[in-house]
Amino acid sequence: MQSDAGNRTGFRTDINGLRAWAVAIVVLYHFGVAGFRGGFVGVDVFFVISGFLMTGIVVKGLERGTFSFFHFYLARAKRIVPALLALCLALLVIGWFVLLPPDYKKLSTHIVYSLSFLSNIEYWQEAGYFDVSSHEKWLLHTWSLSVEWQFYIILPIVLWGAWLLKAGREIQQATVCAGLVLSLGAAILLTGTDATASFFLLHTRAWEMLAGGLVFLSAPRQGLSPAHSKWLEAAGLALIVLSVMLFDKTTAWPGWRAMVPVAGSMMVLYANRTSLWTGNKAAQWLGDRSYSLYLWHWPVCVTLAYVELHADAVAIIGGLLATLLLGHLSYVLVENKTRGLLGSVQVRHAAGLLAVVMAVVVVPGVAIWSKQGINGRFPPVVETAAAEAGNSNPRADACHTRVGTTSVSCIYGGETWKVIAVGDSHAGAIVSAIAAAPRETPGVVQWSYSGCPFVFGLKRTPQAMAGLPADYKCSEFIAWARSRFEVLPENIPVVIIGRYAVAGMGPNEDRQEGARPGIYFEQIHDSATQASLQEFGDNITRSACELSKRRKVYMMRPIPEMGVDVPKTLSRRMNFGMKGEVSISLEDYRKRNAWVWAAQDAARDSCGIEILDPTPYLCDASKCYGSRNGRPLYYDDDHLSEFGNKVLVPMFAQVFKKA
């Protein structure tokens, strides 16, 4: 995202113009402006530009015999660090007044990782089944800066090593081509098996920057003819626009599809011309400020989500204007001022000054993290609501299965198995409420597996598996549990609990639905249809009826999904004096889960399973509630907390009366 002047490379190409396109794509996508589906394409364009510029700087320095590793790294730090430091410091200060302890702790963690340029690794490790919403991460966008910085560290070492073997651009070009092919191959392979790692990590992103470097090394010095240059630029811009229109957040990225915007960016750079599309005043203005605009746009987006205005058209327009203003101020007051200041002192003093200022931000960040976000800054009732995010099953790490094929079979209560709770993470969240139901020693066994409804024949789609660990084995776990039920004593009943809707219809976090189903039985479906849900429902019924041949089976109606993180939403509302309890309409709940209810009813009518209905305990005649009397019942958007699940204890009592 940095902006070294294009003329340093000897090219006439207006780098600022292409950079303006990139930042516009990213910003408009993140603000949800209609038509901008694949905003991540803008980052790919940035990467190509960055590789183009950095390769030019290193190669020209080697050719002149003036290249210095220290000066190269210091120049990158002087360009990147000041504006990033200003953003992090501003967020720390503002966060003291508005961020509740869990949010403030998370922010401080991300600040440390961002300033150490390891945030891409941190976000990769955070991503997954229990990942927090992306709109909760104020510095999520810094992952790309970390990837670029890691690339900057390695690129000059590799090019310098190649230069020692043989001076000249021929060996440099061969080296860049080899790295590009290896990295692209890794990206294509890893995107199919672990899309999250492929998205965030350097070795699957380096090819995009090396593609820019290849343009610098291979483009003719005399340039193309005006006609060829014009059409090449137009074709390149068309590919970038096409990428924005065709790809969306469900697209596995950056596999082979990322070649489309990367190729488009290479064509624009190779065309080596300034045009109406890249040389107009608006593009120049945006290009100059692209780094600061990129830095500030995402915190503004998070702010809108924080106050629940991210879908409000007026708020979005205000957010775009705020981004332009903050980006301009950062460019004028931070980028330009610090460039002049750091350029006026000796290089060792500039390096020392940057290190000192970084410490001024990093040390408080570490302190805030160590103090758990610093409690006591807000009214106790507000902090209690926020703290419910951590009130999940305390035995989850030991007892809830996330990978592998078997369960450790944790037991709650006595040693004698009296009930088995089986299902996905909802079963893991509720199991302690089952154990609290009887007065005598319960003996409740937990068989829960992340994202794995207990339905025979269920399989995960390749797309869903690409975002999961390699040893995620939902189907094998179901087969293991099925075989165990066949040999266990028949007097042990089973309670089946699941979040079927997310498997059959996609998630509804942020109350946005329509994603592709993550499971299938015989045929993969691109979207939830009546036929796909009927197939899913038939298998739910069939699985329960098969189990009921040997033991008593209870099926729990789905827990209402709130669509928003309940502890965070409620505590923020309370803190800002906004509306109170978190809820959804009973009608919305029934609409999303009607097919599940029908499948459970069919099992009840055909093979005598019994239904456990939580809605009388969580809903009234019109709404289902995520909180009660100012305290969350959930620890996120769809899992009941240890406080919330206890409202279901009376419902589970009937299980033990008949056990």
Secondary structure in CASP SS format (residue, H / E / C, confidence):
PFRMAT SS
TARGET T0000
AUTHOR 0000-0000-0000
METHOD secondary structure of the structure
MODEL  1
M C 1.00
Q C 1.00
S C 1.00
D C 1.00
A C 1.00
G H 1.00
N H 1.00
R H 1.00
T H 1.00
G C 1.00
F C 1.00
R C 1.00
T C 1.00
D C 1.00
I H 1.00
N H 1.00
G H 1.00
L H 1.00
R H 1.00
A H 1.00
W H 1.00
A H 1.00
V H 1.00
A H 1.00
I H 1.00
V H 1.00
V H 1.00
L H 1.00
Y H 1.00
H H 1.00
F C 1.00
G C 1.00
V C 1.00
A C 1.00
G C 1.00
F C 1.00
R C 1.00
G C 1.00
G C 1.00
F H 1.00
V H 1.00
G H 1.00
V H 1.00
D H 1.00
V H 1.00
F H 1.00
F H 1.00
V H 1.00
I H 1.00
S H 1.00
G H 1.00
F H 1.00
L H 1.00
M H 1.00
T H 1.00
G H 1.00
I H 1.00
V H 1.00
V H 1.00
K H 1.00
G H 1.00
L H 1.00
E H 1.00
R H 1.00
G C 1.00
T C 1.00
F C 1.00
S C 1.00
F H 1.00
F H 1.00
H H 1.00
F H 1.00
Y H 1.00
L H 1.00
A H 1.00
R H 1.00
A H 1.00
K H 1.00
R H 1.00
I H 1.00
V H 1.00
P H 1.00
A H 1.00
L H 1.00
L H 1.00
A H 1.00
L H 1.00
C H 1.00
L H 1.00
A H 1.00
L H 1.00
L H 1.00
V H 1.00
I H 1.00
G H 1.00
W H 1.00
F H 1.00
V H 1.00
L C 1.00
L C 1.00
P H 1.00
P H 1.00
D H 1.00
Y H 1.00
K H 1.00
K H 1.00
L H 1.00
S H 1.00
T H 1.00
H H 1.00
I H 1.00
V H 1.00
Y H 1.00
S H 1.00
L H 1.00
S C 1.00
F C 1.00
L C 1.00
S H 1.00
N H 1.00
I H 1.00
E H 1.00
Y H 1.00
W H 1.00
Q H 1.00
E H 1.00
A C 1.00
G C 1.00
Y C 1.00
F C 1.00
D C 1.00
V C 1.00
S C 1.00
S H 1.00
H H 1.00
E H 1.00
K C 1.00
W C 1.00
L C 1.00
L H 1.00
H H 1.00
T H 1.00
W H 1.00
S H 1.00
L H 1.00
S H 1.00
V H 1.00
E H 1.00
W H 1.00
Q H 1.00
F H 1.00
Y H 1.00
I H 1.00
I H 1.00
L H 1.00
P H 1.00
I H 1.00
V H 1.00
L H 1.00
W H 1.00
G H 1.00
A H 1.00
W H 1.00
L H 1.00
L H 1.00
K C 1.00
A C 1.00
G C 1.00
R H 1.00
E H 1.00
I H 1.00
Q H 1.00
Q H 1.00
A H 1.00
T H 1.00
V H 1.00
C H 1.00
A H 1.00
G H 1.00
L H 1.00
V H 1.00
L H 1.00
S H 1.00
L H 1.00
G H 1.00
A H 1.00
A H 1.00
I H 1.00
L H 1.00
L H 1.00
T H 1.00
G H 1.00
T H 1.00
D C 1.00
A H 1.00
T H 1.00
A H 1.00
S H 1.00
F H 1.00
F H 1.00
L C 1.00
L H 1.00
H H 1.00
T H 1.00
R C 1.00
A H 1.00
W H 1.00
E H 1.00
M H 1.00
L H 1.00
A H 1.00
G H 1.00
G H 1.00
L H 1.00
V H 1.00
F H 1.00
L H 1.00
S H 1.00
A C 1.00
P C 1.00
R C 1.00
Q C 1.00
G C 1.00
L C 1.00
S C 1.00
P H 1.00
A H 1.00
H H 1.00
S H 1.00
K H 1.00
W H 1.00
L H 1.00
E H 1.00
A H 1.00
A H 1.00
G H 1.00
L H 1.00
A H 1.00
L H 1.00
I H 1.00
V H 1.00
L H 1.00
S H 1.00
V H 1.00
M H 1.00
L H 1.00
F C 1.00
D C 1.00
K C 1.00
T C 1.00
T C 1.00
A C 1.00
W C 1.00
P C 1.00
G C 1.00
W H 1.00
R H 1.00
A H 1.00
M H 1.00
V H 1.00
P H 1.00
V H 1.00
A H 1.00
G H 1.00
S H 1.00
M H 1.00
M H 1.00
V H 1.00
L H 1.00
Y H 1.00
A H 1.00
N C 1.00
R C 1.00
T C 1.00
S C 1.00
L H 1.00
W H 1.00
T H 1.00
G H 1.00
N C 1.00
K H 1.00
A H 1.00
A H 1.00
Q H 1.00
W H 1.00
L H 1.00
G H 1.00
D H 1.00
R C 1.00
S H 1.00
Y H 1.00
S H 1.00
L H 1.00
Y H 1.00
L H 1.00
W H 1.00
H H 1.00
W H 1.00
P H 1.00
V H 1.00
C H 1.00
V H 1.00
T H 1.00
L H 1.00
A H 1.00
Y H 1.00
V C 1.00
E C 1.00
L C 1.00
H C 1.00
A C 1.00
D C 1.00
A H 1.00
V H 1.00
A H 1.00
I H 1.00
I H 1.00
G H 1.00
G H 1.00
L H 1.00
L H 1.00
A H 1.00
T H 1.00
L H 1.00
L H 1.00
L H 1.00
G H 1.00
H H 1.00
L H 1.00
S H 1.00
Y H 1.00
V H 1.00
L H 1.00
V H 1.00
E H 1.00
N H 1.00
K H 1.00
T H 1.00
R H 1.00
G H 1.00
L H 1.00
L H 1.00
G H 1.00
S C 1.00
V C 1.00
Q C 1.00
V H 1.00
R H 1.00
H H 1.00
A H 1.00
A H 1.00
G H 1.00
L H 1.00
L H 1.00
A H 1.00
V H 1.00
V H 1.00
M H 1.00
A H 1.00
V H 1.00
V H 1.00
V H 1.00
V H 1.00
P H 1.00
G H 1.00
V H 1.00
A H 1.00
I H 1.00
W H 1.00
S H 1.00
K C 1.00
Q C 1.00
G C 1.00
I C 1.00
N C 1.00
G C 1.00
R C 1.00
F C 1.00
P C 1.00
P H 1.00
V H 1.00
V H 1.00
E H 1.00
T H 1.00
A H 1.00
A H 1.00
A H 1.00
E H 1.00
A H 1.00
G H 1.00
N C 1.00
S C 1.00
N C 1.00
P C 1.00
R C 1.00
A H 1.00
D H 1.00
A H 1.00
C H 1.00
H C 1.00
T E 1.00
R C 1.00
V C 1.00
G E 1.00
T C 1.00
T C 1.00
S C 1.00
V C 1.00
S C 1.00
C E 1.00
I E 1.00
Y E 1.00
G C 1.00
G C 1.00
E C 1.00
T C 1.00
W C 1.00
K C 1.00
V E 1.00
I E 1.00
A E 1.00
V E 1.00
G E 1.00
D C 1.00
S H 1.00
H H 1.00
A H 1.00
G H 1.00
A H 1.00
I H 1.00
V H 1.00
S H 1.00
A H 1.00
I H 1.00
A H 1.00
A C 1.00
A C 1.00
P C 1.00
R C 1.00
E C 1.00
T C 1.00
P C 1.00
G C 1.00
V E 1.00
V E 1.00
Q E 1.00
W E 1.00
S E 1.00
Y E 1.00
S C 1.00
G C 1.00
C C 1.00
P C 1.00
F C 1.00
V C 1.00
F C 1.00
G C 1.00
L C 1.00
K E 1.00
R E 1.00
T C 1.00
P H 1.00
Q H 1.00
A H 1.00
M H 1.00
A H 1.00
G C 1.00
L C 1.00
P C 1.00
A C 1.00
D C 1.00
Y E 1.00
K C 1.00
C H 1.00
S H 1.00
E H 1.00
F H 1.00
I H 1.00
A H 1.00
W H 1.00
A H 1.00
R H 1.00
S H 1.00
R H 1.00
F H 1.00
E H 1.00
V H 1.00
L C 1.00
P C 1.00
E C 1.00
N C 1.00
I C 1.00
P C 1.00
V E 1.00
V E 1.00
I E 1.00
I E 1.00
G C 1.00
R C 1.00
Y H 1.00
A H 1.00
V H 1.00
A H 1.00
G H 1.00
M H 1.00
G C 1.00
P C 1.00
N C 1.00
E H 1.00
D H 1.00
R H 1.00
Q C 1.00
E C 1.00
G C 1.00
A C 1.00
R C 1.00
P C 1.00
G C 1.00
I E 1.00
Y E 1.00
F C 1.00
E C 1.00
Q C 1.00
I C 1.00
H C 1.00
D C 1.00
S C 1.00
A C 1.00
T C 1.00
Q H 1.00
A H 1.00
S H 1.00
L H 1.00
Q H 1.00
E H 1.00
F H 1.00
G H 1.00
D H 1.00
N H 1.00
I H 1.00
T H 1.00
R H 1.00
S H 1.00
A H 1.00
C H 1.00
E H 1.00
L H 1.00
S H 1.00
K C 1.00
R C 1.00
R C 1.00
K C 1.00
V E 1.00
Y E 1.00
M E 1.00
M E 1.00
R C 1.00
P C 1.00
I C 1.00
P C 1.00
E C 1.00
M C 1.00
G C 1.00
V C 1.00
D C 1.00
V H 1.00
P H 1.00
K H 1.00
T H 1.00
L H 1.00
S H 1.00
R H 1.00
R H 1.00
M H 1.00
N H 1.00
F C 1.00
G C 1.00
M C 1.00
K C 1.00
G C 1.00
E C 1.00
V C 1.00
S E 1.00
I E 1.00
S E 1.00
L H 1.00
E H 1.00
D H 1.00
Y H 1.00
R H 1.00
K H 1.00
R H 1.00
N H 1.00
A H 1.00
W H 1.00
V H 1.00
W H 1.00
A H 1.00
A H 1.00
Q H 1.00
D H 1.00
A H 1.00
A H 1.00
R H 1.00
D H 1.00
S H 1.00
C H 1.00
G C 1.00
I C 1.00
E E 1.00
I E 1.00
L E 1.00
D C 1.00
P C 1.00
T H 1.00
P H 1.00
Y H 1.00
L H 1.00
C E 1.00
D C 1.00
A C 1.00
S C 1.00
K E 1.00
C E 1.00
Y E 1.00
G C 1.00
S E 1.00
R E 1.00
N C 1.00
G C 1.00
R E 1.00
P E 1.00
L C 1.00
Y E 1.00
Y C 1.00
D C 1.00
D C 1.00
D C 1.00
H C 1.00
L E 1.00
S C 1.00
E C 1.00
F C 1.00
G H 1.00
N H 1.00
K H 1.00
V H 1.00
L H 1.00
V H 1.00
P H 1.00
M H 1.00
F H 1.00
A H 1.00
Q H 1.00
V H 1.00
F H 1.00
K H 1.00
K C 1.00
A C 1.00
END
